[in-house]
Structure formats: C-alpha cells, structure tokens
Amino acid sequence: MTTIEQIQIRTDDAEQAMTFYSSVFGEEFPVVAISGGVRPQGFDGFALSALTAQPGDVDLVIAHAANSGAKVLKPAKKSLWGYGGTLSAPDGTIIHVVSETKKDSSPVLRKITALVLQLGVADVPASKNFYIEQGLDLSKSYGKRYAEFATQNVSVILNRRSDAAKQAGVPDVAPQTHRLVVCSDAGSFTDPDGNEWR
C-alpha cells in the first residue's frame, strides 16, 4: 500500500502559511508550505479534507482558523453525510473541515483525526488508470465522477474538477502554477493534471 508522507504546497509566503497550518492544525499535520507558488483566485485543482471526531471539533477548528487569517467559504452545517464547513487558508488552499457524525459524544477538541487529499481532475477514468499504473490500489470507484485509493497516512480521492470547485464554493480557474507536491513512496511522476509526486 502506498504511503503518503507529506503534502507540500507551493505558495508566495511559505512562512505565513506554515504559521497558519501549525497554529490551526498542529505540528503533526502532514502539510508543509514551500516557496514558489502563486496564490490562486479560485479552485486550482486540489483541496484538503481535515476530518474530526465530532461537530464541536469542526466548529472549534473553523473558529480558530478564521481567527488565524482563513476565510470561511461555507459555514459549518449538517448534511446527509455528517457535519462540516469549508475555508480558504491564507495561502489560498481550500480546506474542508468535516465530521461524519452529527452529534457530540465527548469533550470538544481542536484535533484532526485524518487528512484526505482531494484532486479535482479533468478526466476521472483516465486519472484513475494513471494512478493504478503508478502502483496505487483502488478502493472505490463510481463511474466518471469519483475514485478513491487505499493509501496510508493521507487518503487520496479523485473528483471531477467542476464538481470539486462547486463543492468548495469557488470558481474553477486555470492554475497559474501547479502548487501541489505529493511526497510518497510511489515514485516520482507528474499526473495528467500537472500535480507532482516525489
């Protein structure tokens, strides 16, 4: 099974971005800001989903993120699948903060239990086949709309780019630079949408 050790995000102010990520999500959060990217004006091909144990945790994380410079794109609310909201980090990265439960059952904590990398791709079947060829194990697939891979440390899913932008609540724009670098044991390659793996 492929292990993803770290997600690197290129940005124009890596120090500011790292201060935000460390403050809001903790030092163990496997996301690192590196220099060299341009702040996006909308959806630029990927989003992160930070999973928590319960709704109160979602509210605490989102409140702390907003106080630390994030913009709340979608306030947290209940849905069919659970509870969550969406923010834009100071570097422009889209982050969904979500819980699969709809009720609190323990003391509220500002703790992330899992991280999901959502890739918005032009062609889900083509990208799915590409990743299978790179050695990633497919765990779920729903036609031309969605695919999920069995990876360790950080989960990876593929959505249609237009769907991912709509879910984030931002316009779908052509990326000025490719900001995403995925550090894993899958080898070095660039996927069909320009995302770099090392």
KAFEN-V935784 format. One record per residue. N is the residue number from 1. NEAR is the number of other ideal C-beta (glycine too) atoms within 12 Angstrom. Layout:
n = [N N]
near = [NEAR NEAR]
//
This chain:
n = [1 2 3 4 5 6 7 8 9 10 11 12 13 14 15 16 17 18 19 20 21 22 23 24 25 26 27 28 29 30 31 32 33 34 35 36 37 38 39 40 41 42 43 44 45 46 47 48 49 50 51 52 53 54 55 56 57 58 59 60 61 62 63 64 65 66 67 68 69 70 71 72 73 74 75 76 77 78 79 80 81 82 83 84 85 86 87 88 89 90 91 92 93 94 95 96 97 98 99 100 101 102 103 104 105 106 107 108 109 110 111 112 113 114 115 116 117 118 119 120 121 122 123 124 125 126 127 128 129 130 131 132 133 134 135 136 137 138 139 140 141 142 143 144 145 146 147 148 149 150 151 152 153 154 155 156 157 158 159 160 161 162 163 164 165 166 167 168 169 170 171 172 173 174 175 176 177 178 179 180 181 182 183 184 185 186 187 188 189 190 191 192 193 194 195 196 197 198]
near = [18 28 22 32 22 26 41 35 46 32 33 22 23 24 17 22 37 26 20 34 40 21 22 34 39 21 14 15 32 31 43 28 33 27 21 22 29 21 28 34 16 26 35 38 42 44 47 43 41 45 29 38 29 30 29 26 36 44 28 29 44 38 22 30 36 26 18 26 22 32 27 29 31 26 19 31 21 19 20 9 16 25 31 37 38 38 41 34 42 30 39 41 44 43 48 43 49 40 39 23 23 20 15 19 13 15 12 20 20 28 26 34 26 25 35 34 46 39 45 39 38 26 22 32 22 19 35 34 19 28 38 23 16 27 20 36 22 28 21 18 23 18 12 19 24 27 33 26 35 23 32 20 25 35 33 45 38 45 39 31 35 23 24 37 30 21 30 37 22 30 18 27 20 19 27 19 24 27 39 45 33 43 26 32 20 29 18 14 20 17 35 25 31 26 37 28 34 20]
//
